[in-house]
Amino acid sequence: MAIDYSQKIPNNVNLADDRTLQRALEQWQPNFIHWWDDVGPENSTNNEVYLRTATSVDPQGWAHFDYVKMRDYRWGIFLNPADPERKVDFGDHKGEKAWQDVPGEHRANLRRIIVTQGDTEPASVEQQRHLGLTAPSLYDLRNLFQVNVEEGRHLWAMVYLLQKYFGRDGREEAAALLERTSGDANNPRILGAFNEKTPDWLAFFMFTYFTDRDGKFQLAALAESAFDPLARTTKFMLTEEAHHMFVGESGVSRVLQRTAQVMNELKTDDPALVRAAGAIDLGTIQRYLNFHYSVTIDLFGADQSSNAATFYSSGLKGRYEEGKRADDHVLKGQTYKVLEVQNGQLVEKEVPMLNALNEVLRDDFIKDSVAGVGRWNKVLEKAGIATRLTVPHKAFNRKIGALAGIKLSPDGRVVSEEEWKLKEKEWLPSPDDFAFVASLMRPVLEPGKYAAWIAPPAMGINKNPVDFEYVRFG
């Protein structure tokens, strides 16, 4: 389970035993570094950052913390240990031995799954590349950089699978992962949410809370795959992903804590007065939540999908926590309720569960997301603030599937085009909201100091104090 750092590409997959693959990955490595220099975290090359680096895939003690120059971070290839007795848990191949290679009939679909997952990893780095210039503290800057280097590591995880198991096609796809760019008009990233801007730190916290949570559920579904190298890869990615969601959840909590403090000091909930005091008003936070939540649930795909059915029946992609579900894990003949629009109204409709597996995963995500928003509300409750954040209806502001384009209020009411235009600024961030939040984005880079719009964390990283020097500038 230990990782060999003596090699040019750190790994625990005996890369030196496959010289052809090693050469291919070593040829890809300079292109990755060029991509990192070109569109990775801005002005970070010579910074020494207190980062964690994986030393093993043992969950009991897998990471080492120390100062690392961003440019010198050791990205590598880490898989969970193989279980030679592992069986497929679902679909038409249930009970068969897990695959160690790619069956020919599933080659195209597996490549598509891996490429789509791989494309999200560099995209988020690109979306966040400017944020380091406006960090609210060294603690937050360090967390941003930790997320960035690990998203880069997750790109390596997918590139390894492409190059090892998909030959020339895989090498071409690995090259293309560095050619697409988030938001590029001519060669954008594959999924819409990864072409959105992340203009400020409130957006970053919402992104890491919601969109990295989508990553958790997608990776967990892939960790069930009959293709064992993919399952082993994504299981370790999940270990790293947990910190990214922590950054989002704790970040929003700290914004709320500071906002509540200002509201109590001023004895007001007037957004203008809260803003004038340098905090982010609760209405703006709610609108950011509405936007990032709705964009993220589109990532799960169409409500009904023949591809989802094929991926499941073929054993390529399971459900979240497949082993904990009390059904036959084949699902033929079973149904699930999805929403559609009839005569301008939302109605529920029973459809074959196999075709509704995107919706099953989306509903699992929604349940998990709602629980975290409940924890945010505990911050407001503890501060004696009556307002509560809410998760909008899952048909709100959708751009994909049967619900795309329907005009719906956050509380689930179908509204006219006129009402939507009238209320959109109440429901989604406006240019004025973005301009106000942008006005707060001033870097605070002295150890122990924090921007006025966010509270300090309750504790530091790796048992260090909150005033620890998490970043040293070169």
C-alpha positions as CSV (number, residue, x, y, z in Angstrom):
1,M,0.0,0.0,0.0
2,A,3.0,2.3,0.3
3,I,3.8,4.7,-2.5
4,D,7.2,4.7,-4.2
5,Y,8.5,8.3,-4.4
6,S,11.9,7.3,-5.8
7,Q,10.5,7.2,-9.3
8,K,9.8,10.1,-11.7
9,I,6.1,9.4,-11.4
10,P,5.3,8.4,-7.8
11,N,3.0,5.3,-7.8
12,N,2.0,2.1,-6.1
13,V,1.1,0.2,-9.3
14,N,4.7,-1.1,-10.1
15,L,4.9,1.3,-13.0
16,A,8.6,0.4,-13.5
17,D,7.5,-3.1,-14.6
18,D,5.7,-1.8,-17.6
19,R,8.3,0.2,-19.5
20,T,5.9,1.0,-22.4
21,L,3.3,2.6,-20.1
22,Q,6.0,4.3,-18.1
23,R,7.4,6.0,-21.2
24,A,4.0,7.1,-22.3
25,L,3.2,8.6,-19.0
26,E,6.6,10.3,-18.7
27,Q,5.9,11.8,-22.2
28,W,2.6,13.1,-20.9
29,Q,4.1,14.5,-17.7
30,P,5.8,17.6,-19.2
31,N,2.5,18.5,-21.0
32,F,0.7,18.3,-17.6
33,I,3.3,20.6,-16.0
34,H,2.9,23.0,-19.0
35,W,-0.8,23.0,-18.5
36,W,-0.4,23.6,-14.7
37,D,2.0,26.6,-15.4
38,D,-0.4,28.0,-18.1
39,V,-3.8,27.7,-16.4
40,G,-3.2,26.4,-12.9
41,P,-3.2,28.6,-9.7
42,E,-2.0,32.0,-10.6
43,N,1.3,33.4,-9.1
44,S,1.8,30.2,-7.0
45,T,4.9,28.7,-8.6
46,N,7.4,29.6,-5.8
47,N,5.0,29.5,-2.9
48,E,5.9,27.0,-0.2
49,V,2.5,25.6,0.9
50,Y,1.8,23.4,3.9
51,L,0.3,20.5,1.9
52,R,-0.6,16.9,2.5
53,T,0.9,14.4,0.2
54,A,-0.3,10.8,0.0
55,T,2.3,8.3,1.3
56,S,0.1,5.3,1.3
57,V,-3.5,4.2,0.5
58,D,-4.0,2.9,4.0
59,P,-6.9,5.0,5.5
60,Q,-5.3,4.7,9.0
61,G,-2.3,6.8,8.0
62,W,-2.1,7.8,4.4
63,A,-0.9,11.4,4.3
64,H,2.2,13.4,5.2
65,F,2.0,17.2,5.9
66,D,4.9,19.5,5.1
67,Y,5.9,22.6,3.1
68,V,6.0,21.9,-0.7
69,K,6.6,24.3,-3.5
70,M,3.5,24.2,-5.6
71,R,5.5,23.5,-8.8
72,D,7.3,20.6,-7.1
73,Y,4.3,18.8,-5.8
74,R,4.6,15.1,-6.6
75,W,1.6,14.1,-8.6
76,G,1.3,10.3,-9.0
77,I,-0.8,7.2,-9.5
78,F,-2.4,5.6,-6.4
79,L,-4.8,2.7,-6.4
80,N,-6.4,0.9,-3.4
81,P,-5.1,-2.7,-2.9
82,A,-6.6,-5.4,-5.2
83,D,-8.9,-8.0,-3.8
84,P,-8.3,-11.1,-5.9
85,E,-11.7,-12.5,-4.7
86,R,-13.7,-9.5,-5.6
87,K,-17.0,-10.2,-7.4
88,V,-19.3,-7.9,-9.4
89,D,-22.2,-6.8,-7.1
90,F,-24.8,-5.7,-9.6
91,G,-26.2,-5.8,-13.1
92,D,-26.1,-8.7,-15.6
93,H,-22.7,-9.8,-14.5
94,K,-23.6,-10.0,-10.8
95,G,-21.7,-12.7,-9.0
96,E,-19.0,-13.0,-11.7
97,K,-15.3,-12.2,-10.9
98,A,-14.4,-8.5,-11.3
99,W,-12.6,-7.6,-14.5
100,Q,-8.9,-6.9,-14.5
101,D,-9.0,-5.7,-18.2
102,V,-11.5,-4.0,-20.4
103,P,-14.0,-6.3,-22.2
104,G,-14.1,-5.4,-25.8
105,E,-17.9,-4.9,-25.9
106,H,-17.6,-2.3,-23.1
107,R,-14.5,-0.5,-24.3
108,A,-16.2,2.6,-25.8
109,N,-18.6,3.1,-22.8
110,L,-15.8,2.7,-20.2
111,R,-13.6,5.1,-22.1
112,R,-16.4,7.7,-22.2
113,I,-17.0,7.3,-18.5
114,I,-13.3,7.7,-17.6
115,V,-12.8,10.7,-20.0
116,T,-15.9,12.5,-18.6
117,Q,-14.7,12.0,-15.0
118,G,-11.1,13.0,-16.0
119,D,-12.3,16.2,-17.7
120,T,-13.8,17.5,-14.5
121,E,-10.6,17.4,-12.6
122,P,-8.5,20.0,-14.5
123,A,-11.6,22.0,-15.2
124,S,-12.1,22.9,-11.6
125,V,-8.4,24.0,-11.3
126,E,-8.9,26.3,-14.3
127,Q,-12.1,27.7,-12.8
128,Q,-10.3,28.5,-9.5
129,R,-7.0,29.7,-10.9
130,H,-7.5,33.4,-9.9
131,L,-8.8,32.9,-6.4
132,G,-5.4,32.8,-4.7
133,L,-5.0,36.5,-5.5
134,T,-7.9,37.4,-3.2
135,A,-7.6,34.8,-0.4
136,P,-9.3,35.8,2.9
137,S,-6.4,34.2,4.9
138,L,-3.4,32.0,4.6
139,Y,-5.5,29.2,6.0
140,D,-8.0,29.5,3.1
141,L,-5.2,30.0,0.6
142,R,-3.6,26.7,1.7
143,N,-7.0,24.9,1.5
144,L,-7.5,26.2,-2.1
145,F,-4.0,25.0,-3.1
146,Q,-4.7,21.6,-1.5
147,V,-7.9,21.2,-3.5
148,N,-6.0,22.3,-6.6
149,V,-3.1,19.9,-6.3
150,E,-5.5,17.0,-5.5
151,E,-7.7,17.7,-8.5
152,G,-4.5,17.6,-10.5
153,R,-3.7,14.2,-8.9
154,H,-7.2,13.0,-9.8
155,L,-6.5,13.9,-13.4
156,W,-3.4,11.6,-13.2
157,A,-5.6,8.8,-11.9
158,M,-7.8,8.9,-15.0
159,V,-4.9,9.4,-17.4
160,Y,-3.3,6.3,-16.0
161,L,-6.4,4.2,-16.8
162,L,-6.7,5.7,-20.3
163,Q,-3.0,5.1,-21.1
164,K,-2.8,1.6,-19.6
165,Y,-6.0,0.1,-20.8
166,F,-7.1,1.9,-24.0
167,G,-3.9,2.0,-26.2
168,R,-3.7,4.7,-28.8
169,D,-7.3,5.9,-28.2
170,G,-6.4,6.4,-24.5
171,R,-3.2,8.3,-25.3
172,E,-5.2,10.6,-27.6
173,E,-7.9,11.1,-25.0
174,A,-5.2,11.9,-22.3
175,A,-3.8,14.6,-24.6
176,A,-7.2,16.1,-25.2
177,L,-7.8,16.4,-21.5
178,L,-5.1,19.1,-21.5
179,E,-6.4,20.8,-24.6
180,R,-9.9,21.6,-23.5
181,T,-10.2,24.6,-21.2
182,S,-13.0,25.7,-18.9
183,G,-15.2,28.3,-20.5
184,D,-13.3,28.3,-23.8
185,A,-15.6,29.2,-26.6
186,N,-14.1,26.8,-29.1
187,N,-12.9,23.9,-26.9
188,P,-14.8,23.9,-23.6
189,R,-14.9,21.3,-20.9
190,I,-17.4,18.5,-21.4
191,L,-19.9,19.3,-18.6
192,G,-21.7,22.6,-18.3
193,A,-21.0,23.3,-14.6
194,F,-17.3,23.1,-15.3
195,N,-17.5,25.9,-17.8
196,E,-19.0,28.3,-15.3
197,K,-16.9,31.0,-13.7
198,T,-15.8,30.8,-10.0
199,P,-15.4,34.5,-9.6
200,D,-15.1,34.8,-5.8
201,W,-14.6,32.9,-2.6
202,L,-18.3,32.5,-1.7
203,A,-18.7,30.8,-5.1
204,F,-15.6,28.6,-4.4
205,F,-17.1,27.5,-1.1
206,M,-20.4,26.7,-2.7
207,F,-18.6,24.9,-5.5
208,T,-16.6,22.7,-3.2
209,Y,-19.7,22.0,-1.1
210,F,-22.1,21.2,-4.0
211,T,-20.0,20.3,-7.0
212,D,-17.3,18.3,-5.2
213,R,-20.3,16.5,-3.5
214,D,-21.4,15.6,-7.0
215,G,-17.9,14.2,-7.4
216,K,-18.3,12.2,-4.2
217,F,-21.5,10.5,-5.6
218,Q,-20.1,9.9,-9.1
219,L,-16.9,8.5,-7.7
220,A,-18.8,6.3,-5.3
221,A,-20.9,4.9,-8.1
222,L,-17.7,4.2,-10.2
223,A,-16.1,2.6,-7.1
224,E,-18.7,-0.2,-7.6
225,S,-17.6,-0.8,-11.2
226,A,-16.9,-4.4,-12.4
227,F,-13.8,-2.9,-14.0
228,D,-11.6,-3.4,-10.9
229,P,-8.8,-0.9,-11.7
230,L,-11.5,1.9,-12.1
231,A,-13.1,0.8,-8.8
232,R,-9.7,0.8,-6.9
233,T,-8.7,4.2,-8.4
234,T,-11.9,5.9,-7.5
235,K,-12.0,4.5,-3.9
236,F,-8.7,6.3,-3.2
237,M,-9.9,9.5,-4.9
238,L,-12.8,9.5,-2.5
239,T,-10.4,9.6,0.4
240,E,-8.9,12.8,-0.9
241,E,-12.3,14.2,-2.0
242,A,-13.6,14.4,1.6
243,H,-11.3,17.4,2.3
244,H,-12.7,19.3,-0.6
245,M,-16.3,19.1,0.7
246,F,-15.0,20.0,4.1
247,V,-13.5,23.2,2.6
248,G,-16.9,24.1,1.2
249,E,-19.1,23.2,4.2
250,S,-16.8,24.9,6.8
251,G,-16.2,27.9,4.5
252,V,-19.9,28.7,4.1
253,S,-20.4,28.1,7.9
254,R,-17.7,30.7,8.6
255,V,-19.3,33.2,6.3
256,L,-22.6,32.7,8.0
257,Q,-21.0,33.0,11.4
258,R,-19.5,36.3,10.5
259,T,-22.7,37.6,8.9
260,A,-24.7,36.6,12.0
261,Q,-22.2,38.3,14.2
262,V,-22.6,41.6,12.2
263,M,-26.4,41.3,12.2
264,N,-26.4,40.9,16.0
265,E,-24.0,43.7,16.6
266,L,-26.1,46.1,14.4
267,K,-29.4,44.5,15.6
268,T,-30.7,44.4,12.0
269,D,-31.4,42.0,9.1
270,D,-31.4,44.8,6.5
271,P,-29.2,43.6,3.7
272,A,-27.9,47.1,2.9
273,L,-26.8,47.7,6.4
274,V,-25.1,44.2,6.6
275,R,-23.3,44.9,3.4
276,A,-22.2,48.3,4.5
277,A,-20.6,46.7,7.5
278,G,-18.5,44.5,5.2
279,A,-20.4,41.2,5.6
280,I,-22.3,39.2,3.1
281,D,-26.1,39.4,3.6
282,L,-28.1,36.2,3.9
283,G,-30.1,36.9,0.8
284,T,-27.0,36.9,-1.3
285,I,-25.8,33.7,0.3
286,Q,-29.2,32.1,-0.4
287,R,-29.0,33.2,-4.1
288,Y,-25.5,31.7,-4.5
289,L,-26.7,28.5,-2.9
290,N,-29.7,28.4,-5.4
291,F,-27.4,28.8,-8.3
292,H,-24.7,26.3,-7.4
293,Y,-27.2,23.7,-6.3
294,S,-29.2,23.9,-9.5
295,V,-26.1,23.8,-11.7
296,T,-24.7,20.9,-9.8
297,I,-27.8,18.7,-9.9
298,D,-27.8,19.0,-13.7
299,L,-24.4,17.2,-13.6
300,F,-26.3,13.9,-12.9
301,G,-27.7,14.0,-16.4
302,A,-31.2,13.5,-17.9
303,D,-34.0,12.2,-15.6
304,Q,-34.4,9.2,-17.9
305,S,-31.4,7.8,-19.6
306,S,-30.8,4.6,-21.7
307,N,-27.1,5.1,-21.1
308,A,-27.5,5.0,-17.4
309,A,-29.4,1.7,-17.8
310,T,-26.7,0.3,-20.0
311,F,-23.9,1.3,-17.7
312,Y,-25.6,-0.4,-14.7
313,S,-26.7,-3.6,-16.5
314,S,-23.2,-3.9,-18.0
315,G,-21.6,-3.5,-14.6
316,L,-19.7,-0.3,-15.5
317,K,-21.3,2.0,-12.9
318,G,-23.3,1.1,-9.8
319,R,-25.4,3.1,-7.4
320,Y,-24.1,5.0,-4.4
321,E,-23.5,2.4,-1.6
322,E,-24.8,-0.4,-3.8
323,G,-24.0,-3.0,-1.2
324,K,-26.3,-1.4,1.4
325,R,-29.4,-1.5,-0.8
326,A,-32.0,-4.2,-0.1
327,D,-33.0,-5.2,-3.6
328,D,-31.9,-7.7,-6.2
329,H,-29.2,-5.4,-7.7
330,V,-30.4,-6.2,-11.2
331,L,-33.5,-3.9,-11.1
332,K,-35.3,-5.4,-14.1
333,G,-39.1,-4.9,-13.6
334,Q,-38.6,-2.3,-10.8
335,T,-39.8,1.3,-11.1
336,Y,-38.9,4.8,-9.8
337,K,-40.7,8.1,-9.7
338,V,-39.4,11.0,-11.8
339,L,-40.8,14.5,-12.5
340,E,-42.1,15.7,-15.9
341,V,-44.1,18.7,-17.1
342,Q,-47.7,18.1,-18.2
343,N,-50.0,21.1,-19.2
344,G,-47.6,23.5,-17.5
345,Q,-47.5,21.6,-14.2
346,L,-45.0,19.2,-12.5
347,V,-46.3,15.7,-12.2
348,E,-44.7,12.5,-10.9
349,K,-44.4,9.5,-13.3
350,E,-43.3,5.9,-12.7
351,V,-40.6,4.8,-15.1
352,P,-38.3,1.7,-15.2
353,M,-35.7,2.1,-12.5
354,L,-32.9,1.2,-14.8
355,N,-33.7,4.2,-16.9
356,A,-34.0,6.4,-13.8
357,L,-30.6,5.7,-12.3
358,N,-29.4,9.3,-12.9
359,E,-32.4,10.4,-10.8
360,V,-31.7,7.8,-8.1
361,L,-28.1,9.2,-7.8
362,R,-29.4,12.8,-7.9
363,D,-31.9,12.1,-5.1
364,D,-29.1,10.5,-3.0
365,F,-27.0,13.7,-3.6
366,I,-30.0,15.9,-2.7
367,K,-30.5,14.1,0.6
368,D,-26.8,14.5,1.5
369,S,-26.8,18.2,0.5
370,V,-29.9,19.0,2.5
371,A,-28.3,17.6,5.6
372,G,-25.3,19.9,5.2
373,V,-27.5,22.9,4.7
374,G,-29.2,21.9,7.9
375,R,-25.8,22.2,9.6
376,W,-25.4,25.7,8.2
377,N,-28.7,26.6,9.7
378,K,-27.5,25.5,13.1
379,V,-24.9,28.3,12.9
380,L,-27.8,30.8,12.4
381,E,-29.9,29.2,15.1
382,K,-27.0,29.3,17.6
383,A,-26.5,33.0,16.8
384,G,-30.2,33.6,17.4
385,I,-30.9,34.5,13.8
386,A,-34.4,33.6,12.6
387,T,-33.7,33.3,8.9
388,R,-32.9,29.8,7.5
389,L,-31.3,28.8,4.3
390,T,-33.3,26.4,2.1
391,V,-32.4,24.1,-0.8
392,P,-34.5,25.0,-3.9
393,H,-36.9,22.6,-5.6
394,K,-35.0,20.1,-7.7
395,A,-36.7,21.4,-10.9
396,F,-35.6,24.9,-10.2
397,N,-33.3,26.5,-12.9
398,R,-32.6,23.2,-14.6
399,K,-30.9,23.1,-18.0
400,I,-30.8,19.4,-18.7
401,G,-33.4,16.7,-19.0
402,A,-37.2,16.8,-19.0
403,L,-37.2,19.7,-16.6
404,A,-35.0,21.9,-18.7
405,G,-36.4,25.3,-19.3
406,I,-39.4,25.1,-17.1
407,K,-39.9,28.3,-15.1
408,L,-40.2,27.3,-11.5
409,S,-39.8,29.3,-8.2
410,P,-37.4,27.9,-5.6
411,D,-40.3,26.6,-3.6
412,G,-41.6,24.5,-6.5
413,R,-44.3,26.7,-8.1
414,V,-44.6,26.9,-11.8
415,V,-44.4,30.5,-12.8
416,S,-44.9,32.6,-15.9
417,E,-42.1,34.0,-18.0
418,E,-43.1,37.4,-16.7
419,E,-42.9,36.4,-13.1
420,W,-39.6,34.7,-13.6
421,K,-38.1,37.8,-15.1
422,L,-39.5,39.9,-12.3
423,K,-38.2,37.6,-9.5
424,E,-35.0,36.2,-11.0
425,K,-32.9,38.7,-9.1
426,E,-34.5,37.5,-5.9
427,W,-33.7,33.9,-6.7
428,L,-30.3,33.9,-8.5
429,P,-27.2,36.0,-8.0
430,S,-27.5,39.3,-10.0
431,P,-24.6,41.3,-11.5
432,D,-25.0,43.6,-8.4
433,D,-24.6,40.6,-6.1
434,F,-21.4,39.5,-7.9
435,A,-20.1,43.1,-7.9
436,F,-20.7,43.5,-4.2
437,V,-19.0,40.2,-3.3
438,A,-16.2,41.0,-5.6
439,S,-15.7,44.3,-3.7
440,L,-15.0,42.3,-0.6
441,M,-12.3,40.1,-2.2
442,R,-9.2,41.7,-0.9
443,P,-6.2,39.4,0.0
444,V,-5.4,39.0,3.7
445,L,-2.0,37.3,3.8
446,E,-0.7,37.8,7.3
447,P,-0.6,34.7,9.6
448,G,-3.6,34.7,12.0
449,K,-5.5,37.5,10.1
450,Y,-8.8,36.9,8.4
451,A,-10.9,39.0,6.0
452,A,-13.8,40.9,7.7
453,W,-16.5,38.9,5.8
454,I,-15.5,35.5,7.2
455,A,-14.9,34.1,10.7
456,P,-11.7,32.3,11.5
457,P,-11.9,28.5,11.6
458,A,-12.4,26.6,14.9
459,M,-9.2,24.8,14.4
460,G,-6.2,24.6,12.1
461,I,-4.9,22.0,9.7
462,N,-3.2,18.9,11.1
463,K,-3.6,20.2,14.7
464,N,-1.7,23.4,13.9
465,P,-3.1,26.7,15.3
466,V,-5.3,28.9,13.1
467,D,-2.4,31.6,13.0
468,F,0.1,29.1,11.6
469,E,2.0,30.2,8.6
470,Y,0.2,27.9,6.1
471,V,1.8,29.6,3.0
472,R,5.3,31.1,2.7
473,F,5.7,33.4,-0.3
474,G,8.7,33.0,-2.6
